[in-house]
């Protein structure tokens, strides 16, 4: 298959990317459906297709937009410090082992893709079989969400209308 000739490190990187993008996509799908129909923030001024919401927030509340950007950057840096090796160390490793196309990307040996230790509700199963089943469900839902988010983004770019607005015109 697809991973037959890849190293374990490369497969872990692909899995990390898939889990991360799947999680973001699941949040995006919910954000599109809820954000277009429920807008109590910013005195209800952020309306219309979700594709335009960030630009609206940036013009209505630039300080909040800057805070949001810094919060996301902080969260990403924290996640990177948990799962990834220091870029200088990774580049040295990649150079010594002739790893191509991975610049400074090297996951820590003891890091499992997607597991940053954040589970405030205690949903992560403790048994190996249950964990594997939950992981498969998350990957499948993430893959579906990536396709759904892509469809929603394209639909709004073409119609310039909300998701439900377009559905109303079809039925």
Buried (B, 14 or more C-beta within 10 A) or exposed (E): EEEEEEEEBBEBBBBBEBBBBBBBBBEBBEBBBEBBEEBEEBEEEBBBBBBEBEEBBBEBBEEEBEEBEEEEEEEEEEBEEEBBBEEEEBBBBBEEEEBEEBEBBBBBEEBBBBBBEEEEEEEEEEEEEEBEEBBEEBBEBBBBBBEBBEEBBEBBEEEEBBBEBBEEEEE
